[in-house]
Amino acid sequence: MATVADVQDELGQPPALTSLSLAEAAQQAKTKEQVITPFDVSGGFDEQGKPKAIDYNKLVDTFGSQRIDKPLLERFEQVTGHKPHRMLRRGLVFSHRDLNSILDKYEKGIPFFLYTGRGPSSDSMHVGHTIPFEFTKYLQDVFDVPLVIMLTDDEKFFHTPKLSLKDVYKFSMQNAMDIIAVGFDMKKTFIFADTSFVDGGFASAFNTNVREMGKRTTINQIRGTFGFNDSNNIAEFNFPAMQSATAFATSFPFIFGTDPKKVAKIPCLIPCAIDQDPYFRQCRDNAPKMGFLKPAIIHSVFLPSLRGNESKMSASDADSSIFLSDTDNQIKKKIGKAFSGGQDTAELHREIGGRTAVDVPFQYLTFFLEDDDELERIKVAYEKGELQSGEMKMACTKEVQAYVSGFRERRKAVTEKVREEFMRPRQLTFRGMPSEREQQDARERRIQALEEELERLRGDP
């Protein structure tokens, strides 16, 4: 079979119609590079048009982040006195920006805060959504630091034509209850939804930082980072400034105090999936211009789709995902249909073994099974052909069912009253929290803001 290189140019034909250019176009149509953005996640396609697995090593190079290596893990354990989370041990949290700086500051007793979030696109989260939150909870427990969780319901409204403001607000309230059920400490956690917080009396400082960030961010920067074009609405172009503002402690005087010089020096660590990195590259570029520290970032991989590791779970595709609302029987059926790395027959599988690198049930075990020794035993047995695909799926089903069952029990305790308290702007409790005087100043400012809001409401017809 002739390759593109073998095809000769044709005299008398325009360049776009020669056999060579047509052959190249056909090959390019099949080949597609991986795309990882907040709006699109795909491992791409090879020359035969087959989907490829997401290449995380390539992402590290493309995004310019750093690998989390063994020396960094050893330093993490030494500084914190805690065994690294299984996601760190297994390379599922794999990349970072300035994590060393956060460890340096923690070692010196300098306080910092955590920031993560969720774009509520449906009323039920899937298990892939809980992965960054579970890891964030671990960080909150280990470092004993405050956490801000941003629900970007406005972004979903801007970017999804079929969703109304009413839809996304409802999703954000439901998602907030699911997030709380992960087990966060109420005394150290503030959750807010953009559509309700930014228009309230507590968002003045937040909105100031949005404006300052927006002024320093150009349209060309947004186009280059997110691939936006003239068909994107103006709200989408502005939104990165809002997502960036949460990374600055001065946005939340009711948590960190009202001394701008002191609060501006409080660092931020953002645990997130790697597709959110473009937002924070913009933020890091502009933070020093605003007199703030660049936020540190720690990246996690995606929980693969049930169909394979070429893409992540998606809330818009029920067959690709295991939802936190799924029953044990639904979980069993879904994992039973998951992409397997086993061989076509039991005989062949016993002869050459299974492929854990592409086996979705095994990939899920790396996320959910805590015991490192047991995970290694399963891996070796499967690759030797001693463990069959059905047995792998049974082991996976057991772990995922237990994970979701634990979530269900915790979720029962999350009432609307509990959610309201998590979402109430208030002073959090943490090491290095503001002094009594600063807290009193913050309370007085809150009272003034509320009085102004009340006066405004009284003046409305």
C-alpha positions in Angstrom: 0.0 0.0 0.0 1.4 3.4 -1.0 2.0 5.9 1.7 1.6 9.7 1.5 5.3 10.0 0.8 4.9 7.7 -2.2 2.2 9.7 -4.0 3.6 11.9 -6.8 2.4 15.4 -7.5 0.2 15.9 -10.6 1.1 18.5 -13.2 -1.6 21.0 -14.2 -3.6 20.5 -10.9 -4.0 23.3 -8.3 -2.0 22.5 -5.2 -5.1 21.7 -3.2 -6.2 19.1 -5.7 -3.1 17.1 -6.3 -3.1 13.4 -5.2 -0.4 14.3 -2.6 -2.4 17.0 -0.9 -5.6 15.0 -1.0 -3.8 12.0 0.5 -2.4 14.2 3.2 -5.8 15.7 4.0 -7.3 12.2 4.3 -4.6 11.2 6.8 -5.0 14.4 8.7 -8.8 13.8 8.9 -8.1 10.5 10.7 -5.3 11.8 12.9 -6.3 14.2 15.7 -4.2 15.4 18.6 -5.5 15.2 22.1 -7.5 18.1 23.3 -7.6 19.0 27.0 -9.5 22.2 27.9 -12.2 23.0 30.5 -14.8 22.3 27.8 -13.4 19.4 25.8 -11.4 16.3 26.9 -10.2 13.8 24.4 -7.1 11.7 23.9 -7.3 12.2 20.1 -7.1 9.7 17.3 -4.3 7.8 15.6 -3.6 7.4 11.8 -6.3 4.7 11.6 -8.9 6.9 13.3 -8.9 4.9 16.5 -9.2 6.9 19.8 -6.0 7.2 21.9 -5.6 7.2 25.6 -4.9 10.6 27.3 -1.2 11.2 27.4 -0.5 12.8 30.8 3.3 13.0 30.2 2.6 15.0 27.1 0.3 17.3 29.1 3.0 18.1 31.6 5.3 19.2 28.7 2.5 21.1 26.9 1.3 22.9 29.9 4.7 23.5 31.4 3.9 22.1 34.8 6.2 19.8 36.9 5.9 16.1 37.7 5.3 15.1 41.2 8.2 12.8 41.8 9.5 10.5 44.5 11.7 13.2 46.3 8.7 15.6 46.4 6.5 12.8 47.9 9.2 12.1 50.5 9.4 15.8 51.4 5.6 16.0 51.6 5.5 13.1 54.1 8.4 14.6 56.1 6.9 18.1 56.3 3.3 17.0 57.1 4.0 13.9 59.1 1.3 12.1 57.0 1.5 9.2 54.5 0.7 10.6 51.1 -2.8 9.9 49.9 -3.2 6.9 47.6 -3.8 9.2 44.7 -0.4 10.8 45.3 1.3 7.4 45.8 -0.1 6.0 42.6 0.5 9.0 40.3 -3.2 9.9 40.0 -2.3 13.3 41.4 0.6 13.7 39.1 1.6 17.3 38.3 2.0 20.6 40.1 3.0 24.3 40.0 4.8 25.6 43.1 3.9 22.8 45.5 7.4 23.1 46.9 6.7 26.7 47.8 3.6 25.7 49.7 5.5 23.1 51.7 8.2 25.7 52.4 5.6 28.1 53.8 3.8 25.4 55.8 7.2 24.4 57.3 7.7 28.0 58.5 4.2 28.3 60.0 2.9 30.6 57.3 -0.8 30.0 56.7 -2.4 29.3 53.3 -5.8 28.3 52.0 -7.2 25.7 49.6 -9.5 26.6 46.7 -11.3 24.1 44.4 -14.6 24.1 42.6 -17.3 22.5 40.5 -19.2 23.5 37.4 -22.7 22.2 38.1 -24.1 20.9 34.8 -26.5 18.4 36.3 -28.4 17.7 39.5 -26.4 14.5 40.2 -22.7 14.2 40.4 -20.8 11.1 39.3 -17.9 9.4 41.1 -15.4 11.1 38.8 -16.5 14.4 40.3 -15.8 13.3 43.8 -12.1 12.4 43.1 -10.7 16.0 43.4 -13.0 16.7 46.4 -11.9 13.6 48.3 -8.2 14.6 47.7 -9.0 18.2 48.8 -10.6 16.9 52.0 -7.4 15.0 52.7 -5.3 18.1 52.2 -7.6 20.1 54.5 -7.3 17.5 57.2 -3.5 17.2 56.8 -2.7 20.9 56.7 -5.6 22.1 58.9 -6.3 25.0 56.6 -9.4 26.8 55.4 -11.1 25.9 52.1 -13.1 27.9 49.6 -15.3 25.9 47.1 -16.6 27.8 44.1 -19.7 26.6 42.3 -19.4 28.1 38.8 -23.1 27.9 37.9 -22.8 31.1 35.9 -20.1 29.6 33.7 -22.4 26.6 32.8 -25.1 29.1 32.0 -22.8 31.1 29.7 -21.4 28.1 27.9 -24.5 25.8 27.6 -27.3 27.2 25.4 -29.9 24.8 26.7 -29.4 25.7 30.4 -31.3 28.5 32.1 -30.2 30.5 35.1 -32.9 28.7 37.1 -31.4 25.3 36.0 -27.8 26.0 36.9 -28.8 27.5 40.3 -30.8 24.4 41.2 -27.9 22.2 40.1 -25.5 24.2 42.3 -27.7 23.8 45.4 -27.9 20.0 44.8 -24.2 19.7 44.0 -23.3 21.7 47.2 -25.1 19.0 49.3 -23.2 16.2 47.4 -19.9 18.0 48.0 -20.6 18.5 51.7 -21.2 14.7 51.9 -17.6 14.1 51.0 -16.9 15.0 54.6 -15.6 18.6 54.8 -15.2 20.4 58.1 -17.9 23.1 58.3 -15.7 25.2 60.6 -13.0 25.4 58.0 -15.1 25.4 54.7 -17.0 28.1 52.8 -19.0 27.2 49.7 -20.5 29.7 47.3 -22.4 29.7 44.1 -21.5 32.5 41.7 -25.0 33.5 40.8 -26.0 34.2 44.4 -22.7 35.3 46.0 -21.4 37.9 43.6 -24.6 40.0 43.8 -24.7 39.9 47.6 -23.4 42.3 50.3 -20.3 40.2 51.0 -18.8 40.2 47.5 -17.5 43.7 47.2 -13.8 42.7 47.6 -14.4 39.7 45.4 -15.8 41.9 42.6 -12.9 44.3 43.0 -10.5 41.5 42.3 -12.6 40.4 39.3 -12.3 43.8 37.8 -8.6 44.1 38.5 -8.0 40.7 36.9 -10.3 41.5 33.9 -8.4 44.7 33.2 -5.2 42.8 32.9 -6.5 40.0 30.7 -6.6 40.6 27.0 -9.0 39.1 24.4 -6.0 37.5 22.6 -4.9 35.8 25.9 -8.3 34.2 26.2 -8.5 33.2 22.6 -5.1 31.6 22.8 -5.7 29.8 26.1 -9.3 28.6 25.5 -9.6 28.5 21.7 -12.5 30.9 21.8 -13.6 32.7 18.6 -16.2 35.2 17.5 -19.0 32.8 18.1 -18.3 32.7 21.9 -20.4 35.2 23.9 -18.8 38.1 25.8 -19.6 36.5 29.2 -17.4 33.6 28.4 -14.5 35.9 27.7 -15.0 37.6 31.0 -15.5 34.5 33.2 -11.8 33.6 33.7 -11.4 36.8 35.7 -14.1 35.6 38.1 -12.6 32.1 38.5 -9.2 33.7 39.1 -10.5 36.1 41.9 -11.2 33.2 44.2 -7.5 32.4 44.3 -6.8 35.6 46.2 -7.5 35.7 50.0 -8.4 39.4 49.8 -11.6 38.4 48.0 -12.9 37.0 51.3 -12.3 39.6 54.1 -14.9 37.9 56.3 -12.6 34.8 56.4 -9.1 36.3 56.3 -9.4 39.7 57.7 -9.5 43.3 56.4 -5.8 44.2 56.4 -5.1 44.1 52.6 -1.3 44.1 52.9 -1.3 41.2 55.3 -4.0 39.2 53.6 -2.5 39.6 50.1 0.5 37.6 51.3 -1.7 34.5 52.1 -0.8 31.8 49.5 -3.4 29.6 47.8 -3.2 26.0 46.8 -5.6 24.8 44.1 -6.3 21.0 43.8 -8.1 20.4 40.5 -8.3 18.1 37.5 -5.7 19.0 34.8 -8.4 20.4 32.4 -8.8 23.4 34.7 -5.2 24.4 34.4 -5.8 27.0 31.6 -7.9 29.1 33.9 -5.1 29.3 36.5 -2.3 29.9 33.9 -4.1 33.1 33.2 -4.4 33.8 36.9 -0.7 33.1 37.6 0.3 35.4 34.7 -1.6 38.4 36.1 -1.4 37.8 39.9 2.0 39.6 40.4 0.7 42.6 38.5 -2.1 42.9 41.1 0.3 42.6 44.0 -0.7 39.0 44.8 1.2 35.7 45.0 0.8 33.2 42.2 -1.5 30.4 43.3 0.1 27.0 43.5 -1.7 24.2 41.7 -1.8 20.4 42.1 -3.3 18.4 39.2 -5.2 15.1 39.2 -5.9 12.8 36.2 -9.4 12.0 35.1 -11.4 9.0 36.2 -11.8 7.2 32.8 -15.1 6.7 31.1 -16.7 3.3 31.4 -16.0 3.0 27.7 -12.2 3.4 28.0 -9.4 5.7 29.0 -9.6 7.9 25.9 -12.0 10.2 27.7 -13.3 11.1 31.1 -16.7 10.3 32.7 -19.3 12.8 31.6 -22.5 13.8 33.4 -24.1 14.3 30.0 -23.5 10.7 29.0 -25.2 8.3 31.5 -23.6 5.2 29.9 -20.1 6.5 30.5 -20.5 7.3 34.1 -21.4 5.9 37.6 -23.5 8.4 39.4 -23.6 8.9 43.1 -27.3 8.3 42.9 -26.9 4.9 41.2 -28.1 1.8 43.1 -25.8 -1.1 43.8 -27.5 -3.0 41.0 -27.0 -0.2 38.5 -23.3 0.0 39.5 -22.9 -3.8 39.0 -24.5 -3.6 35.5 -22.4 -0.6 34.4 -19.1 -2.1 35.5 -20.2 -5.4 33.9 -20.3 -3.6 30.6 -17.1 -1.5 31.2 -14.2 -1.8 28.7 -12.0 -4.7 29.6 -8.3 -5.4 29.0 -9.0 -9.1 29.1 -8.5 -11.4 26.1 -11.3 -12.7 23.8 -11.4 -16.2 25.4 -10.7 -17.5 28.9 -8.1 -19.8 27.4 -6.2 -17.0 25.7 -6.5 -14.9 28.8 -4.9 -17.7 30.9 -2.1 -18.0 28.3 -1.1 -14.3 27.8 -2.9 -12.5 30.6 -4.8 -9.2 30.7 -3.8 -5.6 30.0 -4.3 -3.5 33.2 -3.2 -0.4 31.3 -6.4 -0.3 29.4 -8.7 -2.3 31.7 -11.3 0.2 33.1 -12.3 -1.9 36.1 -8.6 -2.1 37.2 -8.2 1.6 36.6 -11.1 2.2 38.9 -9.5 0.0 41.6 -6.4 2.3 41.5 -8.7 5.2 42.4 -10.8 3.5 45.1 -8.9 0.6 46.6 -6.9 1.8 49.6 -4.7 -1.3 50.1 -1.5 -0.9 48.0 -0.5 -4.6 48.5 -3.9 -5.9 47.4 -3.9 -3.7 44.4 -0.5 -5.0 43.3 -1.7 -8.6 43.9 -4.7 -8.1 41.6 -2.5 -6.4 39.0 0.1 -9.2 38.9 -2.6 -12.0 38.9 -4.5 -10.3 36.1 -1.4 -9.8 33.9 -0.4 -13.4 34.4 -3.8 -14.6 33.4 -4.5 -16.0 36.9 -7.4 -13.6 37.4 -10.2 -13.5 34.8 -12.0 -10.4 33.5 -15.2 -11.3 35.4 -13.3 -11.6 38.6 -11.7 -8.2 38.0 -15.1 -6.7 37.4 -16.4 -8.3 40.6 -13.5 -6.8 42.7 -14.1 -3.4 41.1 -17.9 -3.6 41.7 -17.3 -4.3 45.4 -15.1 -1.3 45.9 -17.2 1.2 43.9 -20.4 0.0 45.6 -18.8 0.5 49.0 -17.6 3.9 48.0 -21.0 5.0 46.8 -22.8 3.4 49.8 -20.6 5.4 52.2 -21.5 8.5 50.3 -25.2 7.7 50.5 -25.1 7.4 54.2 -23.3 10.7 54.6 -25.6 12.4 52.2 -28.6 11.6 54.3 -27.2 13.8 57.1 -26.8 16.8 54.7 -30.0 18.9 55.1 -30.8 22.2 53.5 -30.0 23.8 56.9 -26.5 22.3 56.8 -26.0 23.5 53.3 -27.1 27.0 54.2 -24.5 27.1 57.0 -21.7 26.0 54.7 -22.7 28.7 52.2 -23.1 31.5 54.8 -20.3 34.1 54.6 -18.6 33.8 58.0 -15.4 33.6 59.9 -13.7 30.2 59.6 -11.6 28.6 62.3 -8.0 27.7 61.4 -4.4 28.2 62.4 -3.4 31.8 61.7 -6.9 33.1 61.6 -7.4 36.9 62.0 -7.1 38.5 65.5 -10.2 39.4 67.6 -9.8 43.0 66.5 -9.7 42.0 62.8 -12.8 39.8 63.2 -14.7 42.6 64.9 -13.8 45.0 62.0 -15.0 42.3 59.6 -18.3 41.9 61.5 -18.9 45.7 61.4 -18.2 45.8 57.7 -20.6 42.9 57.2 -23.3 44.7 59.2 -22.8 47.8 57.2 -23.0 45.9 53.9 -26.2 44.2 55.1 -27.7 47.5 56.2 -26.9 49.0 52.8 -28.5 46.0 51.0 -31.6 46.3 53.2 -31.9 50.0 52.4 -31.6 49.2 48.7 -34.4 46.6 49.0 -36.6 49.0 50.9 -36.1 51.6 48.1 -37.1 49.2 45.3 -40.7 49.6 44.1 
